[in-house]
Amino acid sequence: MDGMILYSCSDLLWATRVKATADALGIPSRPVRSVEMLESRLADASPVALLVDLEMGSTGLELIARAVAAGGLRVLAFGPHVATDALANARLAGADRVLSRGAFADRLPDLLRELAGGGERSA
């Protein structure tokens, strides 16, 4: 069975897109809107990855840092290609992959399959 993917999106449209794509692929997914919710998901399930929309601002960076600290999660961050500071900060916070929203949208099904396939976060 594929591993669970957690996702944190700044708006309902992106959250719906991630959830609908994961559902269509048979990949379990759950939203996280705060570090506290992430802590709860980590305690209740065994997620393999976290997707973070960088338009979440400081909350997105906090989620990345917490996921990295937890270990075992692969972290993929995405944001507008013009948000160069946010993209760079996601890399500094430890995200495994950082993509523009366009690249994320274009490759969403393949990215979800890859992430759900498991494997621990690379060091």
Steps between C-alpha positions, in 0.01 A plus 500: 500500500615848421606725784294791622579847375432809708438833332476861606356743245429870522161477334216258440568470127848356550391282790215360290732437207751310712227297677312418179818391321610285796151343522500423127835324542388309811753679718387589853542869579411733786519877542708681760440866575732555794801356677263365767297318234822361353602371844161329531528339155852378581374343823191337344633378166818414318519757223782475248494854358388856555404745225525865599363797310748781565222756488426376853775741603675439831263212579625319190861540606415384853331190356808423290733540797282279722468230234876500446556478878258206524700305244366238262290747300587624156409866464399665177439875500345699217428864435481773239811513284533871579517429875872438488555576870230251605641232270851558635375498861328166442830354385676645804229356728582154363239426233612210283351654188390854421295565188321788337121471509497444126740206520310363799166523318637346180652203681258452793390141425859382445623685808230344718579151368871553563447634852246236599732227378675552829862498582638706777601857468854532375751643742 
